[in-house]
Amino acid sequence: MPDTPDIEAVKSYLLDLQTRICDALGSEDGEAFREDSWERPGGGGGRSRVLEGGNLFEKAGVNFSHVFGDGLPPSATAQRPELAGRSFQAMGVSLVIHPRNPYVPTSHANVRFFVAEKADADPVWWFGGGFDLTPYYGNRDDARHWHETAKAACDPFGEEVYPRFKKWCDDYFFLKHRNEPRGIGGLFFDDLNEWGFEQSFAFMRSVGDHYIPAYLPIVQRRCKHAYGEHEREFQLYRRGRYVEFNLVYDRGTIFGLQTGGRTESILMSLPPLVTWRYDWQPEPGSAEAELYEVFLQPRDWLAEKEVKMD
């Protein structure tokens, strides 16, 4: 490899990021996160922080983990079979925030770092992560703000970075069995090492540092919006899509389960309440139909803003 990764610097950043995110969300909610440290029998452990039954957040989980293993699981070598059989260490911060108010979107963020090692070869390392937004009732201003902040995270690294990782996010957070995206996207990247360690690490930090500026203003704008049982029922129904994606497709969930991780921490991303309804369809012309017709479609939100400003 062209340079040597500073594993301790990555770990220090991730632990600090977890603290800063929990402090910001807990301060906004008025309730504190519960902390739970754990050890993994196969090596390593983590620090989970969960807020349940809050004033704004029905469930919010922010997890740090740093685990070791003798061999990478299939989920980590599917795209890179040459790494099969290597020992590994993986660390990251992963979070999912499920709001109480249906007009506040669910959000997800993750930043992670892998090192795969072999006795007679140089270590192979890479970064991954991103953040994405899952609204129940779409709002164009929120969508533009979310993507403006995502672009701001990418801009120092080249003008091609945001379009590349936005498309990757649109493609990744897609429920093939439903033929629909999970939400309005954001950023997703994986296997990032071609920039060298310092630049790749700086990009991961930029993504992590832009999550709160992307999400918190949306929470603040929408958390007092009046809602009733109808909106609440739709929120619980749409949460079912979130559960389906996390259990069927999510790489982090699959990696954690395949490596014998702590189940409570891996599945903390799941909402506390969710419903499924047989063959439900939104009423034409309704706000629920608008979610499907306008927001659950890949869109260039920044280009739309430019058109409106002309």
Salt bridges, closest charged atoms under 4 A:
ASP16 OD2 - ARG20 NE 2.75
GLU35 OE1 - ARG49 NH2 2.76
ASP36 OD2 - ARG262 NH2 2.50
GLU58 OE2 - ARG232 NH2 2.76
GLU58 OE1 - ARG239 NH2 2.69
GLU82 OE2 - ARG80 NE 3.70
ASP132 OD1 - HIS108 ND1 2.75
ASP132 OD2 - ARG182 NH2 2.89
ASP141 OD1 - ARG144 NH2 2.65
ASP142 OD1 - ARG221 NH2 2.98
ASP142 OD2 - ARG222 NE 2.85
GLU148 OE2 - LYS305 NZ 2.62
ASP155 OD1 - LYS151 NZ 3.15
ASP170 OD2 - LYS166 NZ 2.68
ASP171 OD2 - LYS167 NZ 2.70
GLU180 OE2 - ARG238 NH1 2.91
GLU180 OE2 - ARG241 NE 2.78
ASP190 OD2 - ARG112 NH2 3.69
ASP190 OD2 - ARG251 NH1 2.60
ASP191 OD1 - ARG80 NH1 3.72
GLU194 OE2 - ARG164 NH2 3.27
ASP209 OD1 - ARG20 NH2 2.95
GLU244 OE1 - HIS177 NE2 2.73
GLU244 OE2 - ARG178 NH2 2.68
GLU288 OE2 - HIS230 NE2 2.91
GLU290 OE2 - ARG140 NH1 3.22
GLU304 OE2 - ARG299 NE 2.80
